[in-house]
Amino acid sequence: MTQPIPQPDLSSRPHDAHAERWMPYPPARLYRAWTQEFDLWFAAPGTVVMDAQPGQPWFFVTDYNDQRHPHYGRFLRLIPARLVEMTWLTGKGGTEGAETLLTVEFAAENNGTRVTLAHRGFPHAEAAAANEAAWPLVLYQQDERLK
């Protein structure tokens, strides 16, 4: 019998961030970018360790302002071409060491896809606000690099 995959406890971390963007790609293309191709649009080349299966951990590094930023997590739910849900853990300037919950939904719209991102469980409002400002830039970068 398969055990349920434990969700992070967000009860003491009520701060959230959200982002939304329409992209000119089919939902299956964006799902693949989030589950198999982080190194094409977000992660530093050669740093991704990822097997997109519920319960499996993932890791990658980004290079930003001449600093390396490790990212860790585990996949919770995957619905091909519709949803990716994972835990997300980074350091200073990110999740501040808190295990957060990132849900990315893909909905076909106007010959493309509406991407809706909810990032929940930040330890304080400042971390949530920083991520609220960063995610639209990340989605823009994804859009540009997938062209």
DSSP file with accessible surface (Angstrom, degrees, kcal/mol):
  #  RESIDUE AA STRUCTURE BP1 BP2  ACC     N-H-->O    O-->H-N    N-H-->O    O-->H-N    TCO  KAPPA ALPHA  PHI   PSI    X-CA   Y-CA   Z-CA
    1    1 A M              0   0  222      0, 0.0     2,-0.3     0, 0.0     0, 0.0   0.000 360.0 360.0 360.0 134.5    0.0    0.0    0.0
    2    2 A T        -     0   0  133      1,-0.0     3,-0.1     3,-0.0     0, 0.0  -0.609 360.0-133.5 -80.6 131.6    1.3    3.4   -0.9
    3    3 A Q        -     0   0  147     -2,-0.3    -1,-0.0     1,-0.1     2,-0.0  -0.594  28.8-103.3 -80.9 144.6    1.7    5.9    1.9
    4    4 A P        -     0   0  109      0, 0.0    -1,-0.1     0, 0.0     3,-0.0  -0.361  37.1-110.4 -64.3 147.8    0.4    9.5    1.4
    5    5 A I        -     0   0   50     71,-0.2     2,-0.1     1,-0.1    50,-0.0  -0.697  37.1-118.2 -81.7 122.6    3.1   12.0    0.6
    6    6 A P        -     0   0   90      0, 0.0    49,-0.1     0, 0.0    -1,-0.1  -0.388  22.4-141.2 -67.7 136.3    3.3   14.4    3.6
    7    7 A Q        -     0   0   96     -2,-0.1     2,-0.1     1,-0.1    94,-0.1  -0.627  28.4 -98.7 -87.2 151.6    2.5   18.0    3.0
    8    8 A P        -     0   0   12      0, 0.0     2,-0.9     0, 0.0    -1,-0.1  -0.425  36.6-113.1 -68.3 148.9    4.6   20.7    4.7
    9    9 A D        +     0   0  114      1,-0.1     3,-0.3    -2,-0.1    90,-0.1  -0.764  41.4 169.3 -84.8 107.7    3.0   22.2    7.8
   10   10 A L    >   +     0   0   35     -2,-0.9     3,-2.2     1,-0.2    -1,-0.1   0.367  43.4 108.4 -98.8   5.0    2.2   25.8    6.9
   11   11 A S  T 3  S+     0   0   99      1,-0.3    -1,-0.2     3,-0.1   110,-0.0   0.786  85.0  39.7 -59.9 -29.8    0.1   26.6    9.9
   12   12 A S  T 3  S+     0   0   91     -3,-0.3    -1,-0.3     1,-0.2    -2,-0.1   0.378 112.2  61.0 -99.4   5.7    2.7   28.9   11.5
   13   13 A R    <   +     0   0   43     -3,-2.2   108,-0.2     1,-0.1    -1,-0.2  -0.708  57.4 162.9-131.2  81.6    3.7   30.5    8.2
   14   14 A P        +     0   0   92      0, 0.0     2,-0.4     0, 0.0    -1,-0.1   0.386  36.6 111.2 -86.6   6.9    0.6   32.2    6.7
   15   15 A H  E     -A  122   0A  63    107,-1.2   107,-2.9   105,-0.1   106,-0.9  -0.673  44.7-175.5 -93.2 135.1    2.3   34.5    4.2
   16   16 A D  E     -A  120   0A  63     -2,-0.4     2,-0.3   104,-0.2   104,-0.2  -0.808  17.2-155.4-126.2 162.1    1.8   33.8    0.4
   17   17 A A  E     -A  119   0A   0    102,-2.7   102,-3.3    -2,-0.3     2,-0.3  -0.971  13.9-169.9-134.1 149.4    3.0   35.0   -3.0
   18   18 A H  E     +A  118   0A  90     -2,-0.3     2,-0.3   100,-0.2   100,-0.2  -0.973   7.9 176.1-139.1 153.4    1.2   34.7   -6.3
   19   19 A A  E     -A  117   0A  11     98,-2.1    98,-3.2    -2,-0.3     2,-0.3  -0.982   5.0-170.9-153.0 153.7    2.0   35.2  -10.0
   20   20 A E  E     +A  116   0A 119     -2,-0.3     2,-0.3    96,-0.2    96,-0.2  -0.995   9.2 166.7-147.2 144.2    0.1   34.7  -13.2
   21   21 A R  E     -A  115   0A  68     94,-2.1    94,-3.3    -2,-0.3     2,-0.4  -0.955  29.3-133.7-157.6 139.7    1.2   34.9  -16.9
   22   22 A W  E     -A  114   0A  87     -2,-0.3    92,-0.2    92,-0.2    -2,-0.0  -0.784  29.1-171.6 -89.5 136.1   -0.2   33.9  -20.2
   23   23 A M  E     -A  113   0A   0     90,-2.8    90,-2.9    -2,-0.4     2,-1.1  -0.980  31.2-123.7-131.1 147.6    2.4   32.1  -22.4
   24   24 A P  S    S+     0   0   64      0, 0.0    88,-0.1     0, 0.0    90,-0.1  -0.111  80.5  94.8 -83.9  41.3    2.2   31.1  -26.1
   25   25 A Y  S    S-     0   0   24     -2,-1.1    -2,-0.2    88,-0.2     5,-0.0  -0.948  80.8-102.3-127.8 152.8    2.9   27.4  -25.4
   26   26 A P    >>  -     0   0   80      0, 0.0     4,-1.6     0, 0.0     3,-0.9  -0.341  37.5-110.2 -69.8 154.5    0.6   24.5  -24.9
   27   27 A P  H 3> S+     0   0   26      0, 0.0     4,-2.7     0, 0.0    54,-0.2   0.868 117.4  58.5 -53.4 -37.9    0.2   23.3  -21.3
   28   28 A A  H 3> S+     0   0   54      1,-0.2     4,-2.2     2,-0.2    53,-0.2   0.869 103.3  53.2 -63.3 -33.8    2.1   20.1  -22.0
   29   29 A R  H <> S+     0   0   47     -3,-0.9     4,-1.9     2,-0.2    -1,-0.2   0.915 111.9  43.9 -66.1 -43.4    5.2   22.2  -23.0
   30   30 A L  H  X S+     0   0    0     -4,-1.6     4,-1.8     2,-0.2    -2,-0.2   0.896 110.5  54.8 -71.5 -37.5    5.1   24.2  -19.8
   31   31 A Y  H  X S+     0   0   32     -4,-2.7     4,-1.3     1,-0.2     5,-0.2   0.938 108.7  49.2 -58.4 -45.4    4.5   21.1  -17.7
   32   32 A R  H  X>S+     0   0   91     -4,-2.2     4,-2.9     1,-0.2     5,-1.1   0.903 107.0  55.5 -61.9 -39.0    7.6   19.6  -19.2
   33   33 A A  H  <5S+     0   0    0     -4,-1.9     4,-0.4     1,-0.2    -1,-0.2   0.882 112.0  43.7 -61.5 -35.6    9.6   22.7  -18.5
   34   34 A W  H  <5S+     0   0    0     -4,-1.8    -1,-0.2    -3,-0.2    -2,-0.2   0.679 124.2  33.4 -83.1 -18.8    8.7   22.5  -14.8
   35   35 A T  H  <5S+     0   0    4     -4,-1.3    17,-0.5    -3,-0.3    -2,-0.2   0.645 136.1   9.7-112.8 -17.6    9.3   18.7  -14.5
   36   36 A Q  T  <5S+     0   0  132     -4,-2.9    -3,-0.2    -5,-0.2     3,-0.2   0.505 120.2  52.2-137.5 -13.3   12.2   17.9  -16.8
   37   37 A E    >>< +     0   0   32     -5,-1.1     3,-1.9    -4,-0.4     4,-0.7  -0.046  50.7 129.9-129.4  35.1   13.8   21.1  -18.2
   38   38 A F  H >>>S+     0   0    0      1,-0.3     4,-2.8     2,-0.2     5,-2.3   0.841  76.1  62.0 -56.5 -33.0   14.7   23.4  -15.3
   39   39 A D  H 345S+     0   0   77      1,-0.2    -1,-0.3     3,-0.2    -2,-0.1   0.672  97.0  59.3 -71.3 -12.9   18.2   23.7  -16.8
   40   40 A L  H <45S+     0   0   91     -3,-1.9    -1,-0.2    -7,-0.2    -2,-0.2   0.744 126.9   6.5 -82.5 -24.3   16.8   25.3  -20.0
   41   41 A W  H <<5S+     0   0    0     -3,-0.8    -2,-0.2    -4,-0.7    -3,-0.1   0.570 136.2  12.5-137.1 -13.5   15.2   28.2  -18.3
   42   42 A F  T  <5S+     0   0   28     -4,-2.8    -3,-0.2    -5,-0.2    -4,-0.1   0.656  98.9  70.1-135.3 -51.6   16.0   28.6  -14.6
   43   43 A A  S   <S-     0   0    7     -5,-2.3    19,-0.2    19,-0.1    -1,-0.1  -0.390  83.2 -99.8 -82.1 154.5   18.8   26.5  -13.1
   44   44 A A    >   -     0   0    9     17,-3.7     3,-1.8     1,-0.1    17,-0.3  -0.491  57.4 -89.8 -65.1 138.1   22.5   26.8  -13.7
   45   45 A P  T 3  S+     0   0  113      0, 0.0    -1,-0.1     0, 0.0    -5,-0.0  -0.192 109.8  15.6 -54.0 137.8   23.6   24.2  -16.3
   46   46 A G  T 3  S+     0   0   81     -3,-0.1    -2,-0.1     1,-0.1    14,-0.0   0.495 101.9  94.1  80.5   4.8   24.6   20.9  -14.9
   47   47 A T    <   +     0   0   20     -3,-1.8     2,-0.4    14,-0.2    -1,-0.1   0.538  52.5 108.5-105.7  -7.5   23.1   21.5  -11.4
   48   48 A V        +     0   0   42     -4,-0.3     2,-0.5    12,-0.1    12,-0.2  -0.581  35.5 176.6 -81.2 128.5   19.6   19.8  -11.8
   49   49 A V  E     +E   59   0B  97     10,-2.9    10,-2.2    -2,-0.4     2,-0.3  -0.976  28.3 145.6-123.2 110.6   18.9   16.6   -9.9
   50   50 A M  E     +E   58   0B  43     -2,-0.5     2,-0.4     8,-0.2     8,-0.2  -0.958  33.0 176.0-157.5 127.8   15.3   15.8  -10.6
   51   51 A D        -     0   0   89      6,-0.6     2,-2.1    -2,-0.3    24,-0.2  -0.914  33.7-139.0-128.8 101.8   13.0   12.8  -11.2
   52   52 A A        +     0   0   18    -17,-0.5   -17,-0.1    -2,-0.4     6,-0.1  -0.406  57.1 122.3 -71.5  83.3    9.5   14.2  -11.5
   53   53 A Q  S >  S-     0   0  104     -2,-2.1     3,-2.5     3,-0.1    22,-0.4  -0.995  72.8 -91.9-138.7 139.4    7.6   11.6   -9.4
   54   54 A P  T 3  S+     0   0   62      0, 0.0    22,-0.2     0, 0.0    23,-0.1  -0.262 114.2  19.1 -53.6 132.3    5.5   12.2   -6.4
   55   55 A G  T 3  S+     0   0   34     20,-3.4    21,-0.1     1,-0.3    -3,-0.1   0.259  96.4 123.3  91.2 -10.8    7.6   11.9   -3.2
   56   56 A Q    <   -     0   0   83     -3,-2.5    19,-2.5    -5,-0.2    -1,-0.3  -0.641  58.0-126.9 -87.7 139.7   10.9   12.3   -5.1
   57   57 A P  E     - F   0  74B  83      0, 0.0    -6,-0.6     0, 0.0     2,-0.3  -0.357  22.6-164.9 -77.0 160.9   13.3   15.0   -4.1
   58   58 A W  E     -EF  50  73B   6     15,-2.5    15,-1.6    -8,-0.2     2,-0.3  -0.954   6.1-175.5-140.3 161.5   14.8   17.6   -6.4
   59   59 A F  E     +EF  49  72B  57    -10,-2.2   -10,-2.9    -2,-0.3     2,-0.3  -0.984  10.1 154.6-155.2 144.2   17.7   20.0   -6.3
   60   60 A F  E     - F   0  71B   0     11,-2.0    11,-2.9    -2,-0.3     2,-0.4  -0.968  27.6-131.5-160.9 168.7   19.2   22.7   -8.5
   61   61 A V  E     - F   0  70B   8    -17,-0.3   -17,-3.7    -2,-0.3     2,-0.4  -0.955  12.1-157.6-123.3 141.1   21.3   25.9   -8.2
   62   62 A T  E     - F   0  69B  15      7,-2.0     7,-2.9    -2,-0.4     2,-0.6  -0.891  11.8-141.1-111.8 151.9   20.7   29.3   -9.7
   63   63 A D  E     + F   0  68B  93     -2,-0.4     2,-0.4     5,-0.2     5,-0.2  -0.969  32.2 161.7-109.6 119.5   23.4   31.9  -10.4
   64   64 A Y  E >   - F   0  67B 150      3,-2.8     3,-1.2    -2,-0.6    -2,-0.1  -0.984  66.2  -7.3-144.1 127.3   22.2   35.4   -9.6
   65   65 A N  T 3  S-     0   0  120     -2,-0.4    -1,-0.1     1,-0.3     3,-0.1   0.901 128.1 -57.4  52.9  45.3   24.3   38.5   -9.0
   66   66 A D  T 3  S+     0   0  175      1,-0.2     2,-0.4    -3,-0.0    -1,-0.3   0.746 117.2 110.6  59.6  25.6   27.5   36.4   -9.0
   67   67 A Q  E <   -F   64   0B 120     -3,-1.2    -3,-2.8     2,-0.0     2,-0.4  -0.981  65.6-129.2-128.3 145.2   26.1   34.2   -6.2
   68   68 A R  E     -F   63   0B 152     -2,-0.4    -5,-0.2    -5,-0.2    -7,-0.0  -0.772  19.9-165.8 -92.7 135.5   25.0   30.6   -6.2
   69   69 A H  E     -F   62   0B  51     -7,-2.9    -7,-2.0    -2,-0.4     2,-0.1  -0.934   9.6-147.8-125.0 105.9   21.6   29.9   -4.7
   70   70 A P  E     -F   61   0B  53      0, 0.0    21,-0.4     0, 0.0     2,-0.4  -0.476  10.8-162.7 -73.1 144.3   20.7   26.3   -3.9
   71   71 A H  E     +F   60   0B  16    -11,-2.9   -11,-2.0    -2,-0.1     2,-0.3  -0.996  10.3 179.9-126.9 135.0   17.0   25.2   -4.3
   72   72 A Y  E     +FG  59  89B 109     17,-2.5    17,-2.5    -2,-0.4     2,-0.3  -0.920  15.6 119.1-132.1 157.8   15.7   22.0   -2.7
   73   73 A G  E     -F   58   0B  12    -15,-1.6   -15,-2.5    -2,-0.3     2,-0.3  -0.985  42.4-110.6 174.7-167.9   12.3   20.3   -2.5
   74   74 A R  E     -F   57   0B  52     13,-0.3    13,-2.7    -2,-0.3     2,-0.3  -0.988  31.4-107.9-149.5 147.9   10.2   17.3   -3.3
   75   75 A F  E     +B   86   0A   0    -19,-2.5   -20,-3.4   -22,-0.4    11,-0.3  -0.611  33.6 172.0 -77.4 137.2    7.4   16.7   -5.7
   76   76 A L  E     +     0   0A   7      9,-3.0     2,-0.4     1,-0.4    10,-0.2   0.786  64.6   7.6-108.6 -54.6    4.0   16.3   -4.1
   77   77 A R  E     -B   85   0A 112      8,-1.5     8,-2.7   -23,-0.1     2,-0.4  -0.998  57.5-175.8-135.6 140.6    1.4   16.1   -6.9
   78   78 A L  E     +B   84   0A  31     -2,-0.4     6,-0.2     6,-0.2    -3,-0.0  -0.990   6.8 176.6-136.7 124.8    1.8   16.0  -10.6
   79   79 A I  E >>  -B   83   0A  52      4,-2.6     3,-2.7    -2,-0.4     4,-2.6  -0.957  42.3-114.5-124.4 105.6   -1.1   16.1  -13.2
   80   80 A P  T 34 S-     0   0   93      0, 0.0   -52,-0.1     0, 0.0     4,-0.1  -0.127  93.3  -3.1 -47.9 131.4    0.4   16.0  -16.7
   81   81 A A  T 34 S+     0   0   31    -54,-0.2   -53,-0.1   -53,-0.2   -52,-0.1   0.501 134.5  59.3  64.4   9.5   -0.2   19.3  -18.6
   82   82 A R  T <4 S+     0   0  159     -3,-2.7    24,-2.6     1,-0.3     2,-0.3   0.672 103.0   8.9-130.4 -39.8   -2.3   20.6  -15.7
   83   83 A L  E  <  -BC  79 105A  11     -4,-2.6    -4,-2.6    22,-0.2     2,-0.4  -0.992  37.0-172.4-156.9 139.4   -0.5   20.9  -12.3
   84   84 A V  E     -BC  78 104A   0     20,-2.4    20,-3.1    -2,-0.3     2,-0.4  -0.995  15.9-179.8-127.9 124.8    2.9   20.7  -10.6
   85   85 A E  E     +BC  77 103A  10     -8,-2.7    -9,-3.0    -2,-0.4    -8,-1.5  -0.997  14.3 150.4-128.2 129.5    2.9   20.9   -6.8
   86   86 A M  E     -BC  75 102A   1     16,-2.6    16,-3.2    -2,-0.4   -11,-0.2  -0.970  46.6-104.5-148.9 159.1    6.2   20.7   -4.9
   87   87 A T  E     - C   0 101A   1    -13,-2.7     2,-0.4    -2,-0.3   -13,-0.3  -0.584  36.1-157.1 -80.4 156.9    7.8   21.8   -1.7
   88   88 A W  E     + C   0 100A   5     12,-1.8    12,-2.6    -2,-0.2     2,-0.4  -0.985  13.4 177.7-143.0 124.2   10.3   24.6   -2.3
   89   89 A L  B     +G   72   0B  54    -17,-2.5   -17,-2.5    -2,-0.4     2,-0.3  -0.992  11.7 148.2-136.6 122.9   13.2   25.5    0.1
   90   90 A T        -     0   0   14     -2,-0.4     7,-2.6     8,-0.4     8,-0.2  -0.832  34.3-117.0-137.6-177.8   15.9   28.2   -0.4
   91   91 A G    > > -     0   0   39    -21,-0.4     3,-2.3     1,-0.3     5,-2.1   0.177  66.9  -5.3-101.6-142.6   17.9   30.4    1.9
   92   92 A K  T 3 5S+     0   0  187      1,-0.3    -1,-0.3     4,-0.2     3,-0.1  -0.213 130.8  18.8 -57.4 134.3   18.2   34.1    2.5
   93   93 A G  T 3 5S+     0   0   55      1,-0.2    -1,-0.3    -3,-0.1    -2,-0.0   0.354 126.8  55.8  85.3  -6.3   16.2   36.2    0.1
   94   94 A G  T < 5S-     0   0    9     -3,-2.3    -1,-0.2    36,-0.0    37,-0.2   0.255 128.0 -26.6-118.3-111.5   14.1   33.2   -0.8
   95   95 A T  T > 5S-     0   0    0     -3,-0.1     3,-1.8    27,-0.1    -3,-0.2   0.419  77.6-126.3 -92.0   1.2   12.1   31.1    1.6
   96   96 A E  T 3 <S-     0   0   81     -5,-2.1    -5,-0.2     1,-0.3    -4,-0.2   0.829  71.7 -52.6  59.9  32.6   14.5   31.9    4.4
   97   97 A G  T 3  S+     0   0   52     -7,-2.6     2,-0.3     1,-0.3    -1,-0.3   0.444 106.9 130.6  84.7   0.6   15.0   28.2    5.1
   98   98 A A    <   -     0   0   12     -3,-1.8     2,-0.9    -8,-0.2    -8,-0.4  -0.666  63.4-122.3 -87.7 139.9   11.3   27.4    5.4
   99   99 A E        -     0   0   62     -2,-0.3   -10,-0.2   -10,-0.1     2,-0.2  -0.726  42.8-175.7 -79.4 110.1    9.8   24.5    3.5
  100  100 A T  E     -C   88   0A   0    -12,-2.6   -12,-1.8    -2,-0.9     2,-0.5  -0.487  24.7-116.9-102.5 174.9    7.1   26.2    1.4
  101  101 A L  E     -CD  87 120A   4     19,-2.8    19,-3.1   -14,-0.2     2,-0.5  -0.968  24.3-168.7-119.3 121.4    4.5   24.9   -1.0
  102  102 A L  E     -CD  86 119A   0    -16,-3.2   -16,-2.6    -2,-0.5     2,-0.5  -0.951   3.7-175.9-113.2 122.8    4.6   25.8   -4.6
  103  103 A T  E     -CD  85 118A   7     15,-2.9    15,-2.7    -2,-0.5     2,-0.5  -0.986   1.6-173.5-120.6 124.5    1.7   25.0   -6.9
  104  104 A V  E     -CD  84 117A   0    -20,-3.1   -20,-2.4    -2,-0.5     2,-0.4  -0.981   6.3-168.2-120.3 121.2    1.8   25.8  -10.6
  105  105 A E  E     -CD  83 116A  98     11,-2.9    11,-2.3    -2,-0.5     2,-0.5  -0.883   7.0-156.0-113.0 145.2   -1.3   25.3  -12.7
  106  106 A F  E     + D   0 115A  12    -24,-2.6     2,-0.4    -2,-0.4     9,-0.2  -0.979  12.9 177.9-122.0 124.3   -1.6   25.3  -16.5
  107  107 A A  E     - D   0 114A  53      7,-1.9     7,-3.3    -2,-0.5   -25,-0.1  -0.991  32.2-119.1-130.1 124.6   -4.8   26.1  -18.2
  108  108 A A  E     + D   0 113A  82     -2,-0.4     2,-0.3     5,-0.2     5,-0.3  -0.369  44.8 163.3 -59.6 133.6   -5.2   26.3  -22.0
  109  109 A E  E >   - D   0 112A  66      3,-2.3     3,-0.9    -2,-0.0    -2,-0.0  -0.897  56.2 -16.3-158.9 125.2   -6.3   29.8  -23.1
  110  110 A N  T 3  S-     0   0  129     -2,-0.3     3,-0.1     1,-0.3    -2,-0.0   0.890 126.3 -46.7  49.3  54.4   -6.3   31.7  -26.4
  111  111 A N  T 3  S+     0   0  172      1,-0.3    -1,-0.3   -87,-0.0     2,-0.2   0.798 134.8  52.3  60.0  29.4   -3.9   29.3  -28.2
  112  112 A G  E <  S- D   0 109A   4     -3,-0.9    -3,-2.3   -88,-0.1     2,-0.4  -0.744  90.3 -81.4-158.4-149.3   -1.5   29.3  -25.3
  113  113 A T  E     -AD  23 108A   0    -90,-2.9   -90,-2.8    -5,-0.3     2,-0.6  -0.998  16.2-140.8-140.8 135.4   -1.5   28.7  -21.6
  114  114 A R  E     -AD  22 107A  63     -7,-3.3    -7,-1.9    -2,-0.4     2,-0.6  -0.854  24.4-156.5 -90.1 117.9   -2.5   30.7  -18.5
  115  115 A V  E     -AD  21 106A   0    -94,-3.3   -94,-2.1    -2,-0.6     2,-0.5  -0.889   9.2-171.4 -98.7 123.8    0.1   29.8  -15.8
  116  116 A T  E     -AD  20 105A  48    -11,-2.3   -11,-2.9    -2,-0.6     2,-0.5  -0.979   3.6-169.6-118.9 122.4   -1.1   30.4  -12.3
  117  117 A L  E     -AD  19 104A   1    -98,-3.2   -98,-2.1    -2,-0.5     2,-0.5  -0.950   8.5-176.0-118.3 128.7    1.5   30.1   -9.5
  118  118 A A  E     -AD  18 103A  17    -15,-2.7   -15,-2.9    -2,-0.5     2,-0.5  -0.996   2.4-172.7-123.1 125.0    0.8   30.1   -5.8
  119  119 A H  E     -AD  17 102A   0   -102,-3.3  -102,-2.7    -2,-0.5     2,-0.3  -0.954  17.0-179.3-121.3 110.0    3.7   30.0   -3.4
  120  120 A R  E     +AD  16 101A  77    -19,-3.1   -19,-2.8    -2,-0.5  -104,-0.2  -0.789  42.5  47.3-117.7 150.9    2.5   29.5    0.2
  121  121 A G  E     +     0   0A   1   -106,-0.9  -105,-0.2    -2,-0.3    -1,-0.2   0.736  55.2 165.4 100.5  30.6    4.1   29.2    3.7
  122  122 A F  E     -A   15   0A   0   -107,-2.9  -107,-1.2    -3,-0.2    -1,-0.2  -0.486  39.6-130.7 -76.6 147.7    6.6   32.0    4.0
  123  123 A P  S    S+     0   0   47      0, 0.0     2,-0.3     0, 0.0    -1,-0.1   0.724  84.4   8.6 -73.8 -20.0    7.9   32.8    7.5
  124  124 A H  S  > S-     0   0   64   -111,-0.1     4,-1.8  -109,-0.1     3,-0.4  -0.984  77.1-105.0-156.0 163.7    7.2   36.5    7.3
  125  125 A A  H  > S+     0   0   50     -2,-0.3     4,-2.7     1,-0.2     5,-0.2   0.824 114.3  59.3 -61.6 -33.8    5.6   39.1    5.1
  126  126 A E  H  > S+     0   0  134      2,-0.2     4,-2.3     1,-0.2    -1,-0.2   0.908 106.1  47.3 -64.8 -41.2    8.9   40.4    3.8
  127  127 A A  H  > S+     0   0    3     -3,-0.4     4,-2.1     2,-0.2    -1,-0.2   0.913 113.1  49.3 -65.6 -41.5    9.9   37.0    2.3
  128  128 A A  H  X S+     0   0    6     -4,-1.8     4,-2.7     1,-0.2    -2,-0.2   0.928 111.3  49.4 -63.2 -42.6    6.5   36.7    0.8
  129  129 A A  H  X S+     0   0   60     -4,-2.7     4,-1.9     2,-0.2    -2,-0.2   0.901 109.2  51.9 -64.9 -39.7    6.7   40.2   -0.8
  130  130 A A  H  X S+     0   0   49     -4,-2.3     4,-1.7     1,-0.2    -1,-0.2   0.917 113.7  43.9 -63.3 -40.5   10.1   39.5   -2.2
  131  131 A N  H  X S+     0   0   13     -4,-2.1     4,-2.7     2,-0.2    -2,-0.2   0.867 108.0  58.1 -73.1 -34.3    8.9   36.3   -3.8
  132  132 A E  H  < S+     0   0   84     -4,-2.7    -1,-0.2     1,-0.2    -2,-0.2   0.882 112.1  42.7 -60.1 -36.0    5.7   38.1   -5.0
  133  133 A A  H  X S+     0   0   66     -4,-1.9     4,-0.6    -5,-0.2    -2,-0.2   0.832 116.4  48.2 -77.7 -32.9    8.0   40.5   -6.8
  134  134 A A  H  X S+     0   0   39     -4,-1.7     4,-2.1    -5,-0.2     3,-0.4   0.872  97.3  66.0 -78.9 -39.2   10.4   37.8   -8.1
  135  135 A W  H  X S+     0   0    6     -4,-2.7     4,-2.8     1,-0.2     5,-0.3   0.889  97.4  53.5 -59.7 -40.2    8.0   35.2   -9.6
  136  136 A P  H  > S+     0   0   59      0, 0.0     4,-2.3     0, 0.0    -1,-0.2   0.915 110.7  49.1 -60.2 -34.7    6.7   37.4  -12.4
  137  137 A L  H  X S+     0   0  120     -4,-0.6     4,-2.5    -3,-0.4    -2,-0.2   0.887 110.2  50.4 -68.7 -38.3   10.3   37.9  -13.5
  138  138 A V  H  X S+     0   0   20     -4,-2.1     4,-2.6     2,-0.2    -1,-0.2   0.929 111.5  48.0 -64.7 -43.6   11.0   34.2  -13.3
  139  139 A L  H  X S+     0   0    0     -4,-2.8     4,-2.5     2,-0.2    -2,-0.2   0.891 110.8  51.2 -66.4 -37.2    7.9   33.5  -15.5
  140  140 A Y  H  X S+     0   0  116     -4,-2.3     4,-2.6    -5,-0.3    -1,-0.2   0.936 110.3  49.6 -61.2 -45.4    9.0   36.2  -17.9
  141  141 A Q  H  X S+     0   0   58     -4,-2.5     4,-2.7     2,-0.2    -2,-0.2   0.911 110.0  51.1 -60.3 -42.4   12.5   34.5  -18.1
  142  142 A Q  H  X S+     0   0    0     -4,-2.6     4,-1.8     2,-0.2    -2,-0.2   0.952 110.0  49.5 -59.8 -48.2   10.8   31.1  -18.7
  143  143 A D  H  X S+     0   0   11     -4,-2.5     4,-0.5     1,-0.2    -2,-0.2   0.934 114.2  45.2 -56.3 -47.7    8.8   32.6  -21.5
  144  144 A E  H >< S+     0   0   75     -4,-2.6     3,-0.7     1,-0.2    -1,-0.2   0.900 113.9  47.6 -66.0 -40.9   11.8   34.2  -23.1
  145  145 A R  H 3< S+     0   0  142     -4,-2.7    -1,-0.2     1,-0.2    -2,-0.2   0.721 105.3  58.5 -79.0 -19.2   14.1   31.2  -22.8
  146  146 A L  H 3<        0   0   17     -4,-1.8    -1,-0.2    -5,-0.2    -2,-0.2   0.600 360.0 360.0 -82.8  -9.6   11.6   28.7  -24.2
  147  147 A K    <<        0   0  158     -3,-0.7    -3,-0.0    -4,-0.5    -4,-0.0  -0.233 360.0 360.0 -64.8 360.0   11.3   30.6  -27.4
